[in-house]
Amino acid sequence: MLADSHCHLNYKGLAEEQQAVLQRARARGVTAMLNIATRESEWDDVLATAEREPDVWATVGIHPHEADQHPHLDTAKLVERARHSRIVGIGETGLDYFYDHSDREQQQSSFRAHIAAAREAAVPIVVHTREAEEDTAKILREELGKGAFTGVIHCFTGTRTFADIALDLGFYISISGIVTFKSARDLQETAAQLPLDRLLIETDAPFLAPVPHRGKTGEPAYVADTAAFLANLRGEEVEKLQQVTARNFHRLFAKTAA
C-alpha cells in the first residue's frame, strides 16, 4: 500500500510508455498516484489518464513558472473543473524565486487565485515553493484568515522553520527522492523529525529519481525506494510508513476515498 502523491504521468519520458510505467508501479505496491497539472493545456490529458485508470487521480493548476503565460487565470474555471470526481486537488501552484521564470507579483496573484479556488471547491492545494519561504508563509497565513483550506507542501526541501510553519498552518509535507541524495543532509534531518500523521511521499516523476535510480527517468514505482530510505532514516518499519503515508494521502485528498 503506497501512494505517490505527486507525479506527471503525461510528461515526456512517461507518456510514451504510460501503461508500462503504471504496471511497474503497481508491481511494487503503488495503489494510488496523483497526476499533477502545471499548465492549462495539460488539463484535459491529465484528467483523461485519471478517468481511464482507477488508481490515478488528477489536479488542475498553473505552475509558478507558467504564471506569466496565464495572466488572467480564472478561479471560476478551476472551481468548475474541480467538480469532476477525478479532480481531487488544485495545483501545483506557488512561488519559485530560484528560477524566476515568471514575474514575482504575477506568481503571487496566481497563487492567491488558486487558493481561492481550493477554498471554494473544498479540495486541497498543492504548493510548490523554492527560495520563497517567507512570501509563501505570508500568503498562506493571509489567505487562511479569509477562510479555511488545506493542502500539501510538495517536494519539500525547505528549512525546519518553514516545515514547522506549514505544520502549524495545518498542511501536510511531501518528501521526494531528493531525501536519498548524499547532499541532502539538512533535509534528512528535517524529514526524520516530521510527524508521521502529516507525512506524504512522492516521486515528482519524471524528475528526481531517488537512489539507486538517480540519473534515470523518474517514475511512480520509485516511490517504494524513497519510502524504504525514509523508513530507515526515521527508524520505522517500512510497511508502517507505507501504510500510514498512504492513509494520509487519502485523508488529505478525501475525494480519492469516495
Order of alpha helices (4+ residues) and beta strands (2+ residues): beta-alpha-beta-alpha-beta-alpha-beta-alpha-beta-alpha-beta-alpha-beta-alpha-beta-alpha-alpha
